[in-house]
Amino acid sequence: MASSLGLTNLSGLTSSRVALPSSRRRVSGRARVGGLKIVASETKQQEPDLSVNVNGLHMPNPFVIGSGPPGTNYKVMKKAFDEGWGAVIAKTVSLDAAKVINVTPRYARLRAGVNGSAKGQVIGWQNIELISDRPLETMLKEFKQLKEEYPDRILIASIMEEYNKAAWEELVDRVEQTGIDAIEVNFSCPHGMPERKMGAAVGQDCDLLEEVCGWINAKATVPVWAKMTPNITDITQPARVALKSGCEGIAAINTIMSVMGINLKTLHPEPCVEGYSTPGGYSSKAVHPIALAKVMSIAQMMKSEFQDGDYSISGIGGVESGGDAAEFILLGANTVQVCTGVMMYGYDMVSKLCEELKDFMRAHNFATIEEFRGASLQYFTTHTELVRIQQEAIKERRAIKKGLASDKDWTGDGFVKESESMVSN
């Protein structure tokens, strides 16, 4: 199947982007690897191979702990590695955790059926949680400890700072000293401290994003992923800027700005803190279709404009099954992040995700992730083109039903069917 798709790399380097020295990014002493291609396996494997190589990073499977509570300290990140997650992205850190003050409760759920029903399935999750409130020194110590205990596993630091070049440079330098394998830059948190030009305030301003990415990539020696906000009209614009400014990967999407709901008994919004609330980030199953659309747009842009380099996409949004993950990969994602899912189902859900993804691969005879990555991109087009395709299909079906209009329409390959189309009984 995949061999007939004619797909090329979904990522690459545009001629307008300044080429970086080969030593620009090295991981564990190895230079960055070249772009990955979609090719069909010539030999069938009894057991599908879930391992992936992304920006020089080897992971046993594409499932990554997304930045948030599941990566908030040593104990939980160790748990993730022990359960078999392909990589862990720690909760976002900044230089001064004293500025970060969380409230409780800070989550609210949306259930199917009547809003507020205690029996309906959870389809949406909202948080008004900030980045890590733990001292940076503590988080750095735990990063180092994890890399010493799990040297062959991938640990990614998520970072966010104010609009200050020196602060960004210091933060990059300090997290790298712990031995982390890559950096994810939080340009996408929809709530918190936008007045300090943090999070989505940067991701929604391409000029600001270009400048900050320049600071980070001039300093970083490990791969850098830019995490995109969906709270923007065209997500390909900041993604393009991030890649041209030196980032190796795009992570999408972060949570969607939302108001979860109003308690119709108390008239107060949820989550309710002393009678008040604030808009927060929406995640879980209900955001999955939106995330797929954003990843599809980014993948199409990368396939068109970045064709020759080692770039990657990490898909995020409502992943609760192997099928959910397969959809992201079919749209071009190299890895798939899970955050809210872990909060709902626990770290051991990774075994279920892996087995379900393998089931999908077995059903289609795919031996590796690369054999089907991006395979569904070719089936997207414009509405105008859909109209043309359908009109041609209808015209063809009518022609077959009525028979051939002229002797010139006979073909060798379809001769028998063409003959049958003109038989009356």
N, C-alpha and C positions, 0 to 999 in steps of 0.2 A: 504493500500500500504506500508506505512513505517514499519508496524509491521513485515513484511516478509523480511525486508532487512538484519536483523541480524547484525546491526551496533552497535559498542560499543562506548565508549567515544572517541571523536576525540582528546582529550588532556589527559595528565596524567603525572606521575612522573616516571622517570627511576630509576632503582636501583643504578645507578652510581651517581645520584645527591644527594648531602647532604641534608637531610631533615631539614627543617627550623622549629623553634618552632611554636606552634599554635598561638602565639601572634605576629608572624612576620608581618602579615598584618591585620589590622582591619579597617573597614569602618563604620563610624557613630556608633562606639562602638560595632559593630558586627564582629565576627570572619568570615574568609573566608568560603564560602559555598563549598560543595563538587562538583565533576565533574557533568556535565549535560549529560543526555543520550537521545537518540532518541527513543521515544516510541509513539505508536499510541494512540490517545484519544479513550476511550471506549464509550464516549457519544458525540454526535454531538452538536456543538455550532452554534447558528444561526449567530453570529458575530465572525469572527476570532479574536483571541487575539494576538496583535502585541508586547506585552510587553516581555522583555528579562531580564534575570538576568545573569550578566557577572562579574566574579571575585568579587562577593558580591555586585555589583552595580545594582540597579534596574532602568531600563529605560522603558518609556511608549511605545517605538517603537525602532527598531534597527537602525534608521537613525541618524547619527552623523555628525555634522559639522566638516569637516577636517581642520587641522591646516593650516592657511593661511589668506588671506585678510578677509574672512567671520568671522574670530574670532580675529580681530585686536584691538578692543577696547570695552569698556563697552556698548556703544550704539548698536553696531551690534550684540554682544553676547546676549544682552537683547532681541533684535528683534528675534533672533533665538529661544530663550526660549518661547517668546510670541507666535510664530508661531507654536510651538509644536514639535520641534526637540527633539529626544530622549536624546541627549547629545551634548555638545559643547567642542571641543578641541581648545584652544586659539592658536593664532599665536606664533611660537617659540620664547622664550625669553632666554637671556643670562645675565651675570652679568653686562657687560659694553656695553650698547647700542650705545655709542659714536663711537664704531668701525664700526657700521653698517651704510653705506651710500648708499642709493638707487639712481637709475637713472630713468629718464622718457623720452620716453616711455619704458616700461619694459615688455609689452605683445605683442604677435603676434598671429594671427589666421591662421589656414589652412582650406580652404573651399573645398568642393567637386567640382570636375571639374577642370577647368584651374586654376592653382595656382595664387592667387591674385584676382580671380573673386569676385566681390562685391555681386553677386547674389547667389552663391553656399551656401549650408548648411555648417555651421561650424562643422568640424569633429575633429579638433585638435587645441590645445591652448598651446602656449609656454610662459614661464615666465623666466625672469632673476632677479627675486625679491629675496632679502635677507630676513633674519629673522627680527623680530620686531626692528624698529629703535626708539621705545619709551622707555624712562627710565624704568628700572626694577621696581623702587619704584612706578611709576604710574601704571604699569600693576598689581603689587601686590595689590595695593589699590583697583583697579577695580575688581580683583578676589574676594577679601573679600566682597566688596559691592554686587556683584552678588550672592555669597553664602548666604549672609544675606537676600536678597530679594527672592531668589529661593532656600531655604534650601533643598527641596526635589528633585531638579534637579541635573543632573550630569555635573560637570565642570571639565575638564581635562587640566592640564598645559602641554604644550610642551616645552621641555628644550633642550639646546645645549650649550656645553662649549668647551674650548680648552683642550688639553691633560694635565690636572692639577687636581690632586686628591682633593686638598683643594677647588678649584673652583667648582667642581662638588658637593662636599658635602655641600658647602655653598648654592648653587643654589637649591638643593633638600630641604634643611632645610627651606629656605626662602619661597619657593612656598607652602610648606606644611603648614606653619603657617597661610596662608590665608584661610584654610579650604577646599581647592580643594579636589576632590574625588579620583583622580588618576593622574599618570604622564605618558606622552608619550615621549619617548626619541628619538630625531631626529638624527638617525644614517644614514641618507639617503639623505639629501639635495645634489643634484648633482653639484651645482655650489656655488660660494661664496668664502670661505676661506679654501680650502683644505690644504694650506701650514701651517695652524695652527692646523691641525689634527682635523677638525670639520666636522660634517655631514657625507657624504658618505665615507670620508677618514677613518672613524672609521668602518663603516658598511662593508667596503670592505677588512678589515684586521681583521681576526678572533682572532688573538692574542691580538691586541689592543682592540677589542670589548670585549673580555672576561675580560680584566683588568678593563676597564671602567665600564662595567656592575657590576663587583664586588664592585667597589666603590659606585655606585648608590644604589644597593640593600642592601648593609650593612647599608646604612643611611635611606633609604625610609621606611615609615610605611604604605603607601597606595599602591595599585596595580600599577605595572610598565609595560607599553607596550613598546616594542622595535619596532621602525618604520624602515622597511627594504628598502634597495635600490634595484631596479631591474637591476642596472648597474653592474651586476656580473654574472659569469658563472652559479653557482649553489646557488640559494637563500636559499636552505635548510641548507647550512653550517652555515651562520651567525645566522639564526633562531634557529638552534639547540644550538649554543653557548649561545645565549641570554637566552633561557629557562633554560639551565643547570646552568647559572650564576645567576639565581634568578628571572628573569622576569616572570610575570604572563601571558603576552599576546604578540602577534605578530601583528603588523599593516603592511599591504602590499597591494599595492606598493606605494612608492613615485614616483615622476616624472622620465621620461626617458631622459637621456642626448640626446640633439638633436640640429640640426641647422634647424630652421623652413623653411627657403627658401631664395632665392635671388630675389630681385626686378629686373626684366629683362629690365626695362627702365633705372634705375639708376645704376644697377650692384652692389648695396649695399645689405648686408644681413639684415634680419628682426629678431627682432625689431631693428630699426635703431636709434642709438644715436650719433648725430654729425657725421654721415657717417660711424660709426663703430658698431660692435655688438660683442657678445660673446655667445658660446654655452649655452643653458639653459635647463630647465625642461619641458618635453612634457607631456600633459595631455589631457583630454576630451575623446570623444567617440572612437577615433581611438586607444587608448591604452587599451580599455576594454578587448579584447581577450588576450593580453599579461598579463594583471593583473590576469585574470581568471587562466591562466596557472601557474603563480607563486603561487597563493593562493592554487590551487590544489596540487602542489608539497609540499607546507608547510603542508597542511592538511594531506596528505598521510604520511609524515614524523612523524607528531605528533601522528597520529592514530597508527603508528607502534611502536614508541619509547616512547611516553609519554601518557600512558593509564589510569592512576589512579588519576590524580590531576585536579585542577580547572584552566585549561589553556584556552586561547581564541585566536580567530583570528578576526581582523577587516579588512574587505576587502575594497580596495580603487582602483578606476580606471574607469573613464568614466560612472559613474552612472547617468543616466538621466530619468530612468523610474523604476517602481516597478518591471518589468521583469528583468532589469539589476541587481537589488538588489537580486531578487530571485535566480539568477544564482550564485552569490557569496555565498549565504546561502546554496544552494544545494551542493556547494563544501566545506562546512564546516565552513564558516564565522559565527560568532555570531552577529556581527554588521557590518554595511556598512557605510563608510564615503563618504561625498560629499563636494567638495571644488569648483572646476571649474564650476560645474553645478549651484551652487548658484550664482556665478559671472555672469553666462549667463542668468539665469532664475529667480533669486530672492529667498528670504527666504521662500516665500509662496509655493514653489514647493513641500515642505514636505507633504502637504495635498494630492497632486496628487500621490506622491510616496506611501504614506500609503494606499490610496484607490486602487491603481493598485496592490500593494502587497496583499491586502485583496482579490481582484478579483482572483488572481492566487491561493490563498489558498482555496477560495470557489470552484473553478473549480476542485480542487483535494481533496476536503473535509478535508483539514488540519485545525485543530482548533488552533494550536500554532506553533510558529517558530521552536521549538524543534522537531516537528513531521517530518519535512523534512530537517532539517539541516544535511548536509553531505550525503544526499540520493543518489547523483549522483556519488560519489567517486568510488563506486563499478564497474562502467562501464568503467573505464580506465585501460588499460593494455599495454603490449609492442607490438611492431609491429610483432615480431615473434609469439606471442600468437594470434594476430589478424589473421595471416595467418593460423594457426592451426584451430582456431574456424571456419573460413570461409570454409576451406577444409572439415571439419567434417559436416558443414551444407549442403554443396553441395552434399556430399556423401549421407547424409540422404535424401535429396530431390530426388535424383536419385533413391534411394532404394524404396521410397514411390511411385514414378512414375512408376517404372518397376514392382512393386509387391514384395512380400517377396521371399527371395532367398531360404529359407528352412523352414520346419515346426517348427523348434525351435525358429524362429523369431516372431511367433504369440504372442500377449500379450492380457491380459484380458481387460485392460482399453481401448486400441485402436482397439479392434476387428472389430468393424463396419467399421471404416475407412480403416483398413487393407484389409478387404473384398472388399470394393469399389475400392481400388487401383488396383485390379486385374480383374475388370469387363471391358469388351471391348466396351460396348455401354451404 
